[in-house]
Amino acid sequence: MATHRADEKRFLDERGSSGPLAPNGLNPATIMEKPVRERIVDSYFWKDQCFAVNEADIVDRVVAHVRFIGGTYGDAQKPSPFLCLAFKLLQLGPDDDVIQEYLGYGGEKFKYLRALAVFYVRLTRKAKDVYLFLEPFLEDKRKLVMRTRTGRRLTFMDEFVDGLLTKERMCSTTLWKMPSRAQLEDEEKLDPRVSPLGDIEDLLDSEPEEVNGGGSEGSGRSKSP
Amino acid sequence: WDDEEDDEDDVDDTDDLDPEAEYAAWKLRELKRIKRDREAIEEREKELAEIERRKNLTEEERKAEDDAFLAKQKEEKESKGKMA
């Protein structure tokens, strides 16, 4: 992108005051909080792996180095490679075509690439687009490792996406306040979401059995005659 | 950043070790989300209905309701005070 300079002066020193804004109107240089930005810029990963990187290199970096999602971790609050690359994306400002590649084809192959892209979309896109971009991946049940200050834990892509849609803070970053889905539906900007599980009324009626039936209902068996 | 990656084996993110169980677990998560969203909508509708109801009361009825509520609140506060 035209505004990306190797010396990074514009983004880091001028804090994006002269650069373009993200599609949701926020300044990409200040979406992450100052202490976090400082930790990122100080980190070895940032200096070694995030210098003169373009949108295609991001894919390589994710595949080679991202083994977990998270913000800053450990007692030292080290920024994760995931967070550093998200910061790089804020700087690069990839457009929707690139995002679609990260999410779709690339995301199918590399789950951490998809995780990075959904996080980036949540930070920079308009509310309606965030829902449209992210909701398909509530179906993605792949496992992810989430690293926090206290340790690692298992999470899932759908859980991560749901967190991005409903929580206020994820990965050491305050997520901008989005109107809720219900609100957008009331304004007729969004159609109601259809769960991949199908008709919700049916599901809620039969929920107890399905939950207990756990793994077997995929094969169509039922316990009672 | 790669130096400590070896102690990673405590959390395994390999997919499709047990596809059926993983599908079931996902389904449970999805159902919980649907339930949570519906409850939020119901909650909101209940609130709107309550506002609507209050609007349609006469001034005296509203006052009576408020007084009853305040009296109840006060009573609760006093009983708490006694316990301490």
Boltz contact constraints between the chains, C-beta under 6 A:
constraints:
  - contact:
      token1: [A, 45]
      token2: [B, 1]
      max_distance: 6.0
  - contact:
      token1: [A, 81]
      token2: [B, 1]
      max_distance: 6.0
  - contact:
      token1: [A, 141]
      token2: [B, 22]
      max_distance: 6.0
  - contact:
      token1: [A, 141]
      token2: [B, 26]
      max_distance: 6.0
  - contact:
      token1: [A, 142]
      token2: [B, 15]
      max_distance: 6.0
  - contact:
      token1: [A, 143]
      token2: [B, 13]
      max_distance: 6.0
  - contact:
      token1: [A, 143]
      token2: [B, 15]
      max_distance: 6.0
  - contact:
      token1: [A, 144]
      token2: [B, 13]
      max_distance: 6.0
  - contact:
      token1: [A, 145]
      token2: [B, 11]
      max_distance: 6.0
  - contact:
      token1: [A, 145]
      token2: [B, 13]
      max_distance: 6.0
  - contact:
      token1: [A, 152]
      token2: [B, 11]
      max_distance: 6.0
  - contact:
      token1: [A, 154]
      token2: [B, 11]
      max_distance: 6.0
  - contact:
      token1: [A, 162]
      token2: [B, 33]
      max_distance: 6.0
  - contact:
      token1: [A, 182]
      token2: [B, 41]
      max_distance: 6.0
  - contact:
      token1: [A, 195]
      token2: [B, 34]
      max_distance: 6.0
  - contact:
      token1: [A, 197]
      token2: [B, 30]
      max_distance: 6.0
  - contact:
      token1: [A, 200]
      token2: [B, 34]
      max_distance: 6.0
  - contact:
      token1: [A, 214]
      token2: [B, 24]
      max_distance: 6.0
  - contact:
      token1: [A, 215]
      token2: [B, 20]
      max_distance: 6.0
  - contact:
      token1: [A, 215]
      token2: [B, 21]
      max_distance: 6.0
  - contact:
      token1: [A, 215]
      token2: [B, 24]
      max_distance: 6.0
  - contact:
      token1: [A, 218]
      token2: [B, 20]
      max_distance: 6.0
